C-alpha cells in the first residue's frame, strides 16, 4: 500500500490489496468502510496484477477530478 501512497503523493481513499488466489494473482479495491468496490481477473504474474491495479487507481482519480 505504501507504494501507492508514494506514487500518488497522498493517502488514497481506498485500499488496494494484491493477493495470490487459487487461479493466480488478483487485486481488489476496498473503500474506507471495508467494502470491496472493485476486483480483478486472475493474472499469472504478480507484477501484472500490480500494474493493472495502479492503472485502475490512477484512472479513477482522474475521473473523480474531472467530475
PyMOL commands that set and color helices and strands:
alter all, ss='L'
color gray80, all
select helices_A, chain A and resi 2-8+46-66
alter helices_A, ss='H'
color red, helices_A
select strands_A, chain A and resi 15-21+24-30+36-39
alter strands_A, ss='S'
color yellow, strands_A
deselect
rebuild
show_as cartoon
